[in-house]
Amino acid sequence: MDDYRLVLKHMSAGVLFRSEDGRVLLVEPSYKPNWEIPGGAVDADESPWAAATRELKEELGLSRPLGRLLVVDYSPADDSRPERVQFVFDGGILTEADTRAFVFADGEILSAGFYPPAEVRERVLPRLARRIESAVRAANLGGTALCEEGATVA
């Protein structure tokens, strides 16, 4: 058998929550300046959907089933990060009352709130802004977006 090495890629999983009027839920991390959607890294021997569920519990104290897969996003390696594959699942609709019930138990998240699309672009990194826009489109159309660096390719 030939000696070969498998390529390893970093994976993360996030959840898109929206309000009734179409705003997107963002969380404010304590460890970096840019906001995110809820989610995080997929651990060893963990599926992306299990990671998203775990992260919701850890970050927001929220236990609820995930909806369908909205986005699979590929990002090539750059100067500071390895190749990455990001998954975004549909979290459905939340209310302001739902957000007031969030529990930021581990100190990783400082706050959370709903933001309109223009403000989302101001708060998150450009790649994530494109990924969120792709996820919203996929949620509205009932499909799944395949993306590269957040931009829909299929």
trRosetta pair geometry for C-beta under 8 A, 3 or more apart (Angstrom, degrees):
i j d omega theta_ij theta_ji phi_ij phi_ji
7 83 7.4 11 162 45 114 148
8 82 7.4 -12 102 164 87 151
9 82 6.9 -172 -138 131 45 109
9 83 4.6 -65 -121 103 91 104
9 84 6.3 153 179 -108 92 20
9 85 5.4 55 136 -6 135 101
10 41 7.1 -58 -174 -133 98 100
10 81 7.2 -85 32 -179 149 95
10 82 5.1 121 -14 73 110 108
10 83 6.9 160 22 87 78 50
10 84 4.7 -32 74 -105 96 81
10 85 7.6 171 86 25 48 63
11 41 7.3 103 86 -161 56 60
11 42 4.0 -19 96 32 106 130
11 48 6.1 -99 160 -87 128 99
11 51 7.7 149 116 18 104 165
11 84 7.1 152 -90 -161 30 68
11 85 5.1 -20 -107 69 81 90
11 86 7.3 161 -159 -87 55 37
11 87 7.2 18 -174 -5 100 101
12 39 6.3 99 163 139 95 113
12 40 6.1 -98 -148 156 100 23
12 41 5.3 -54 -100 -98 85 41
12 42 6.1 -156 -98 -13 26 81
12 51 7.5 -137 -155 130 41 144
12 84 6.8 -1 7 -170 100 115
12 85 8.0 172 28 89 60 48
12 86 5.0 -12 66 -115 92 82
12 87 7.3 -165 97 29 48 70
13 39 5.2 -137 105 -157 52 119
13 40 7.4 -10 56 58 67 40
13 42 5.7 78 -12 -67 104 98
13 48 4.2 147 -79 -171 128 82
13 49 7.0 -158 -155 -74 156 25
13 51 4.4 124 32 87 129 110
13 52 3.9 -97 133 -57 121 92
13 55 7.0 174 83 11 91 138
13 86 7.3 169 -85 -162 32 60
13 87 4.5 -13 -113 66 80 103
13 88 7.6 168 -161 -83 55 31
13 89 6.8 21 -178 -9 101 107
14 36 7.2 -131 -119 166 132 98
14 37 4.4 84 177 88 129 112
14 38 6.4 138 -156 83 77 45
14 39 3.1 -125 -102 7 57 156
14 40 7.8 101 -83 -21 72 33
14 52 6.7 164 -112 -117 1 103
14 55 7.9 -67 -109 92 47 153
14 86 6.8 8 5 -178 105 105
14 87 7.2 171 28 89 62 55
14 88 5.0 -18 73 -109 93 76
14 89 7.4 -176 94 24 43 72
15 37 6.4 -161 65 150 46 110
15 38 5.0 -24 50 77 101 100
15 39 5.7 157 1 -61 71 102
15 52 5.3 121 -54 -171 99 113
15 55 7.7 178 -5 84 110 112
15 56 6.1 17 8 -73 153 114
15 66 6.6 -120 -113 -121 114 101
15 88 7.2 155 -98 -161 18 65
15 89 5.2 -29 -109 69 73 90
15 90 7.6 19 -157 128 74 7
15 91 4.1 76 166 -55 109 118
16 24 6.9 -54 -156 -141 86 101
16 25 7.8 144 -169 44 41 90
16 37 6.0 -35 -89 -152 55 149
16 70 6.0 -26 19 30 135 160
16 88 5.5 49 -28 173 105 112
16 89 7.2 -168 19 85 78 38
16 90 5.9 -35 63 -115 99 46
16 91 5.8 -171 78 14 40 93
16 132 6.9 147 -111 -138 112 73
16 135 4.6 177 -60 145 153 137
16 136 7.0 -158 -170 -68 145 62
16 139 6.5 -128 103 -50 140 140
17 24 7.3 118 79 -162 56 55
17 25 3.9 3 75 19 107 134
17 37 7.7 159 18 -157 77 99
17 38 7.2 34 -3 17 115 118
17 91 4.0 -48 -75 84 78 131
17 92 6.8 -8 -126 67 72 49
17 93 7.5 114 -168 -129 75 15
17 94 4.8 12 180 -1 125 120
18 22 6.1 -22 -174 -139 122 30
18 23 6.6 149 -159 75 71 41
18 24 5.9 -36 -103 -98 74 53
18 25 7.0 -130 -78 -10 25 85
18 91 8.0 149 2 70 62 90
18 92 7.7 -115 39 139 79 25
18 93 5.9 -44 79 -105 78 63
18 94 7.5 148 71 24 28 76
18 114 7.8 82 -160 -133 42 111
18 136 7.3 105 -80 -117 134 93
18 139 7.3 157 -12 120 139 162
19 22 6.8 -38 68 35 78 21
19 23 4.4 13 27 51 119 93
19 25 7.5 125 -40 -54 81 83
19 93 6.8 69 -153 -155 19 82
19 94 6.6 -56 -92 72 59 68
19 95 7.2 88 -136 -114 83 34
19 96 7.6 32 -123 -51 122 72
19 114 4.5 29 -32 -133 128 156
20 93 6.0 61 -74 -161 60 129
20 95 7.4 21 -21 -98 105 74
22 116 7.6 46 101 -126 91 72
22 117 7.8 -31 139 -33 106 98
22 136 7.8 69 -164 -154 89 126
23 114 3.8 82 113 166 128 106
23 115 5.7 157 -169 66 105 18
23 116 5.3 -61 -108 -74 91 50
24 37 7.3 -65 167 -98 111 103
24 114 6.7 146 69 -150 24 68
24 115 5.9 -36 62 62 78 75
24 116 8.0 108 16 -129 80 10
24 117 7.2 81 -3 -84 116 56
24 120 5.3 33 54 -87 131 138
24 132 6.0 53 -154 -174 165 127
24 136 6.9 -81 -79 -74 119 121
25 37 6.9 85 90 -137 77 77
25 38 7.0 -9 115 -13 117 103
25 91 7.6 -60 40 73 135 144
25 94 6.3 32 -58 44 139 134
25 99 7.1 -168 -124 -93 116 118
25 112 6.2 16 -173 177 98 106
25 113 7.2 -170 -139 107 63 17
25 114 5.6 -41 -85 -90 59 67
26 35 4.3 39 168 156 125 131
26 36 6.7 140 -159 70 80 27
26 37 6.5 -71 -112 -86 57 50
26 112 6.9 -175 93 -148 42 65
26 113 6.6 -17 57 64 80 62
26 114 7.8 128 14 -117 74 21
26 115 5.5 -6 7 12 121 123
26 120 6.5 172 -53 -120 130 81
26 123 5.9 64 166 110 169 144
26 124 6.9 -137 -126 -55 131 110
27 35 6.5 160 76 -163 36 85
27 36 5.6 -29 61 69 89 81
27 37 7.1 78 12 -167 92 16
27 38 5.4 87 -18 -76 135 69
27 59 6.4 2 -149 168 167 130
27 60 7.4 -112 -95 -69 134 104
27 109 4.8 -49 -179 -136 120 122
27 111 7.4 173 -154 92 57 42
27 112 4.6 -24 -103 -98 72 93
28 35 5.5 -45 -93 -107 59 91
28 109 6.5 106 68 -164 56 71
28 110 4.5 -59 100 60 108 99
28 111 4.5 19 31 53 125 81
28 112 7.0 -148 9 -72 78 44
29 32 5.2 20 87 43 128 82
29 34 7.8 17 33 78 112 53
29 35 7.3 163 4 -124 79 39
29 36 6.0 42 -31 8 112 118
29 108 6.4 -38 -142 164 80 72
29 109 6.2 -54 -103 -102 47 57
29 110 7.2 62 143 3 9 91
30 107 5.9 -29 5 156 164 74
30 108 5.9 -144 23 -162 107 24
30 109 6.9 -129 -21 -79 90 8
30 110 5.1 125 -76 -47 81 98
31 108 7.0 -32 -8 -147 112 69
34 123 6.9 126 -158 156 66 56
34 124 5.7 87 178 -136 106 41
34 125 5.2 29 -169 -40 164 82
34 128 7.6 136 151 32 130 145
35 123 4.1 -3 27 153 128 110
35 124 5.3 -78 74 -74 81 76
36 39 7.1 -124 151 49 118 83
36 124 6.7 112 -92 -117 36 107
36 128 6.8 -93 -125 -155 64 158
37 88 7.1 43 80 -129 156 108
37 128 7.4 -172 -3 -173 93 115
37 132 6.6 159 -47 -95 126 106
38 55 6.2 154 161 127 84 106
38 56 5.7 67 147 -99 136 70
38 59 5.4 176 -144 85 97 146
38 60 5.9 -32 -118 -24 142 127
38 62 7.8 -6 -168 42 167 135
38 91 7.5 62 53 -64 122 157
38 112 7.6 11 -64 -119 104 134
39 51 7.5 59 -161 127 83 95
39 52 5.6 -26 -118 -120 97 76
39 55 4.9 82 -138 103 32 158
39 56 7.8 0 -80 -55 54 71
39 59 8.0 -53 -17 1 18 154
39 88 7.8 -95 -46 -112 163 65
40 51 6.9 -128 76 168 73 103
40 55 4.4 169 21 -112 99 133
40 58 7.9 -45 16 70 143 133
40 59 7.4 158 -26 -47 120 128
41 51 7.1 -106 112 -163 36 136
42 46 5.4 -164 -175 88 78 103
42 47 7.4 -80 -150 134 122 17
42 48 5.4 -55 -91 -96 137 59
42 51 4.1 -100 -109 -50 69 161
43 46 4.2 63 63 6 83 138
43 51 6.5 167 10 -101 74 105
46 50 5.1 -129 -171 87 86 120
46 51 5.1 101 133 -62 123 92
46 54 7.5 -43 -163 3 141 146
47 50 4.4 92 56 8 85 103
47 51 6.9 -147 93 -8 44 85
48 51 5.5 -55 -148 35 32 114
48 52 6.4 33 155 -20 66 103
48 87 4.2 59 176 30 146 153
49 52 5.7 -47 -146 34 34 112
49 53 6.5 36 153 -17 63 105
49 66 5.8 -145 -154 46 95 152
49 87 7.7 -78 -61 124 60 149
49 89 6.6 96 -116 -73 79 148
50 53 5.7 -55 -149 39 33 112
50 54 6.2 34 152 -20 66 107
51 54 5.6 -55 -145 38 30 112
51 55 6.1 30 157 -20 66 108
52 55 5.8 -54 -144 37 28 111
52 56 6.6 34 155 -22 62 102
52 66 5.8 62 103 -88 130 144
52 87 7.2 -94 -51 96 126 109
52 89 5.3 89 161 20 171 132
53 56 5.9 -52 -153 29 30 112
53 57 6.8 26 152 -14 62 105
53 63 8.0 46 -171 -136 89 63
53 66 6.2 -101 -70 -32 89 112
54 57 5.9 -61 -157 37 33 110
54 58 6.2 24 153 -14 70 111
55 58 5.6 -57 -139 43 33 108
55 59 5.5 15 169 -6 71 116
56 59 6.4 -62 -129 47 20 98
56 60 5.6 -41 -169 42 60 111
56 62 4.6 -76 166 77 100 100
56 63 7.3 143 110 -87 112 33
56 64 7.2 -91 143 39 153 80
56 91 7.7 156 -102 -117 136 125
57 60 7.6 -65 -101 58 8 69
57 61 6.7 29 -161 -127 47 23
57 62 6.5 -121 -85 63 41 48
57 63 5.7 40 -94 -77 98 79
58 105 7.4 -111 -165 59 46 108
58 106 5.9 -9 -179 0 86 139
58 108 7.1 24 140 30 101 143
59 62 7.9 -28 76 22 77 99
59 104 7.3 -16 178 -123 51 68
59 106 7.5 -63 -95 39 40 111
59 108 6.0 -80 -111 83 79 120
59 109 4.9 79 -165 -22 88 136
60 102 4.5 -65 -160 -142 84 104
60 103 6.9 93 163 48 37 56
60 104 7.3 -13 -110 -81 40 61
60 109 7.0 -11 -71 53 65 162
60 112 6.7 18 -108 -30 109 161
61 101 7.8 -124 91 138 117 75
61 102 6.0 138 43 -166 100 49
61 103 3.0 47 -22 45 155 103
61 104 7.6 -89 -13 -44 106 26
61 105 6.0 108 -67 -22 104 111
62 102 6.7 -32 -49 -115 104 78
64 91 7.5 83 88 -159 123 85
64 92 7.9 -94 135 35 138 127
66 89 4.4 -8 -172 151 124 146
66 90 7.1 117 176 65 74 56
66 91 6.8 -53 -131 -94 66 59
67 70 8.0 44 97 -43 105 99
67 89 6.1 153 64 166 64 86
67 90 3.2 -55 82 85 127 100
67 91 6.4 -139 11 -62 104 12
67 92 5.6 135 -37 -49 130 85
68 89 7.1 -171 103 -151 23 75
68 90 5.4 22 51 19 63 121
68 144 7.3 -108 144 -75 109 100
69 72 7.0 18 169 -48 123 89
69 87 6.4 -59 -138 -165 103 104
69 88 7.6 106 -163 77 61 49
69 89 5.9 -49 -101 -102 48 71
69 90 7.8 -103 -46 -5 5 85
69 144 5.4 24 105 -118 91 125
70 88 4.8 -55 67 101 104 95
70 89 6.4 145 6 -130 91 16
70 90 5.3 113 -47 -54 114 83
70 134 7.8 139 144 119 97 78
70 135 4.3 68 127 -143 137 80
70 138 4.3 138 -165 92 82 133
70 139 5.6 -17 -118 -57 130 81
70 144 6.2 -168 -156 -123 20 64
70 145 6.7 6 156 21 67 91
71 86 7.3 -2 115 108 108 89
71 87 6.9 159 88 -157 67 37
71 88 3.9 25 44 37 107 111
71 131 5.9 127 150 -166 164 85
71 134 5.4 93 -104 108 126 113
71 135 4.8 -71 -23 -81 125 85
71 138 6.2 -178 -60 9 76 155
71 144 7.0 -179 -75 -167 26 71
71 145 4.9 -14 -106 66 78 96
71 146 7.9 153 -154 -93 59 21
71 147 5.7 -1 -162 2 106 124
72 85 6.7 -11 -171 -172 87 98
72 86 7.6 155 -158 81 39 50
72 87 5.9 -9 -104 -103 66 71
72 144 7.1 33 -3 166 92 112
72 145 7.7 -168 32 93 59 54
72 146 5.6 -14 66 -116 96 66
72 147 7.0 172 87 28 45 76
73 85 7.1 152 78 -159 50 48
73 86 4.3 -18 62 61 105 98
73 87 7.7 -167 21 -71 78 26
73 88 7.3 43 -9 -11 114 104
73 131 5.2 -28 -72 -115 161 114
73 134 7.5 131 -81 69 113 150
73 147 4.0 -18 -109 75 82 112
73 148 7.2 163 -160 -91 67 17
73 149 7.4 178 -177 -14 103 7
73 150 6.0 25 -145 -79 137 41
74 83 7.7 -15 -167 -173 86 94
74 84 7.4 155 -156 87 43 57
74 85 5.7 -16 -101 -104 66 74
74 147 7.1 179 23 94 63 59
74 148 5.2 -24 68 -110 92 70
74 149 7.7 -35 90 -30 58 52
75 78 7.8 -45 157 -19 103 106
75 81 7.7 5 116 106 124 128
75 83 7.0 168 90 -157 61 50
75 84 4.5 0 56 58 103 101
75 85 7.8 -168 23 -75 71 31
75 86 7.1 35 -4 -7 109 108
75 127 6.7 42 -102 -168 132 145
75 148 7.4 138 -85 -167 45 57
75 149 5.4 96 -109 -88 82 61
76 83 5.9 -35 -146 -110 38 82
76 149 7.8 -31 13 -60 80 101
77 81 6.6 -159 -145 99 58 59
77 82 5.2 -34 -107 -153 100 37
77 83 4.9 -50 -49 -51 82 65
78 81 5.5 26 47 47 88 85
81 84 6.5 -15 149 -35 120 122
86 131 6.7 -17 98 -138 139 152
88 131 6.4 151 -38 163 142 105
88 132 7.9 178 -129 -97 159 47
88 135 4.5 -71 119 -99 149 132
90 135 7.9 173 -83 -178 70 100
90 139 5.5 136 -110 -108 115 105
91 94 7.2 -11 125 -34 113 108
94 98 4.1 -120 -167 78 96 148
94 99 6.3 99 140 -48 127 83
94 114 7.9 -167 80 -70 102 115
95 98 4.8 114 52 -3 68 98
95 99 7.5 -133 100 -1 45 83
96 99 5.7 -54 -154 35 39 110
96 100 6.6 41 148 -22 67 102
96 114 7.5 -86 -87 5 76 125
97 100 5.6 -51 -149 32 35 113
97 101 6.8 33 152 -19 63 105
98 101 5.9 -64 -160 34 33 111
98 102 7.7 56 143 -45 61 83
99 102 5.7 -18 -165 -15 47 115
99 112 5.7 -144 -152 100 105 105
99 113 6.6 89 -179 -105 155 47
99 114 7.2 -123 -49 -26 155 90
102 112 5.7 43 22 38 174 134
104 107 7.0 87 147 -84 95 24
104 108 7.5 -146 -167 54 88 62
104 109 4.8 -126 -130 81 108 90
104 110 6.9 87 -165 -115 161 12
104 111 7.6 -48 -60 -74 152 30
104 112 8.0 176 -71 -13 112 103
106 109 7.9 65 62 15 82 77
109 112 6.5 11 169 -50 130 99
115 119 4.2 -119 -176 95 110 116
115 120 5.0 147 102 -65 116 71
115 123 6.4 -6 151 10 177 145
116 119 5.3 81 58 18 73 103
116 120 7.1 -127 101 -15 33 90
117 120 5.4 -50 -145 27 33 116
117 121 6.8 34 159 -19 64 100
117 133 7.2 72 -144 -97 113 91
117 136 7.7 -79 -94 11 110 173
118 121 6.0 -53 -160 31 32 112
118 122 7.0 28 146 -16 62 106
119 122 5.4 -52 -152 35 43 114
119 123 6.2 31 155 -16 72 111
120 123 6.1 -70 -148 41 29 104
120 124 6.0 -11 172 11 70 115
120 129 6.1 140 126 -125 92 85
120 132 5.9 -125 163 105 141 157
121 124 7.1 -69 -124 49 21 86
121 126 7.8 32 -155 -112 81 60
121 129 4.5 69 -114 -141 67 141
124 128 4.2 -102 161 90 124 121
124 129 5.2 159 82 -60 108 77
124 132 6.9 99 58 -12 161 138
125 128 4.8 83 60 13 82 105
125 129 7.0 -144 95 -12 39 87
126 129 5.4 -52 -145 32 34 116
126 130 6.6 33 158 -17 66 101
126 150 7.4 -170 133 48 63 159
127 130 6.0 -54 -155 34 31 109
127 131 6.5 30 148 -18 64 107
127 149 5.3 -89 -128 -173 103 72
127 150 4.5 175 -171 -21 56 130
128 131 5.3 -52 -145 38 38 115
128 132 6.2 41 154 -21 69 102
128 150 6.6 -120 -67 -96 11 134
129 132 5.8 -52 -148 35 29 111
129 133 6.4 30 152 -18 63 106
129 150 7.0 55 67 -179 51 153
130 133 5.7 -55 -149 37 32 112
130 134 6.3 34 151 -19 65 105
130 147 7.2 154 128 -162 103 136
130 149 6.9 30 73 126 148 68
130 150 2.9 101 83 134 108 119
130 151 5.2 -41 175 -65 140 59
131 134 5.6 -53 -149 37 31 112
131 135 6.3 33 151 -21 65 106
131 147 6.1 156 -109 103 74 167
131 150 3.9 -87 -44 -123 73 86
132 135 5.5 -54 -147 36 32 113
132 136 6.4 34 154 -20 66 103
132 150 8.0 -10 10 -150 58 112
133 136 5.8 -50 -146 34 31 111
133 137 6.5 32 154 -17 63 105
133 150 7.7 67 41 169 95 102
134 137 5.8 -55 -150 37 31 112
134 138 6.3 31 153 -19 65 107
134 145 4.3 -150 172 106 106 163
134 147 5.2 50 166 -75 177 134
134 150 6.5 -176 -3 -179 127 60
134 151 7.3 157 -62 -147 129 16
134 152 4.7 161 -121 -59 114 97
135 138 5.6 -54 -145 38 31 111
135 139 6.2 34 154 -21 65 105
135 145 7.0 -120 -76 32 40 127
136 139 5.7 -52 -147 35 31 113
136 140 6.3 27 155 -16 64 108
137 140 5.8 -60 -148 40 29 109
137 141 6.0 9 160 -4 67 116
137 145 6.6 70 79 -60 105 138
137 152 7.2 -60 70 -51 144 150
138 141 6.1 -66 -137 49 26 99
138 142 7.9 -114 173 59 55 11
138 143 5.1 -102 -145 80 77 72
138 144 5.7 51 -157 -119 133 22
138 145 4.4 -116 -63 -18 124 97
139 142 7.9 31 -179 -67 23 33
145 152 4.7 -72 -162 -114 119 104
145 154 7.6 148 -161 82 53 47
146 152 7.2 91 69 -153 48 64
146 153 5.6 -64 104 64 90 88
146 154 4.3 1 51 60 118 93
147 150 5.6 -20 167 -160 137 10
147 151 5.8 148 -156 69 91 31
147 152 5.4 -52 -94 -89 84 41
147 153 6.2 137 -124 4 29 86
148 151 6.0 -27 66 60 68 87
148 153 5.3 41 1 -31 100 134
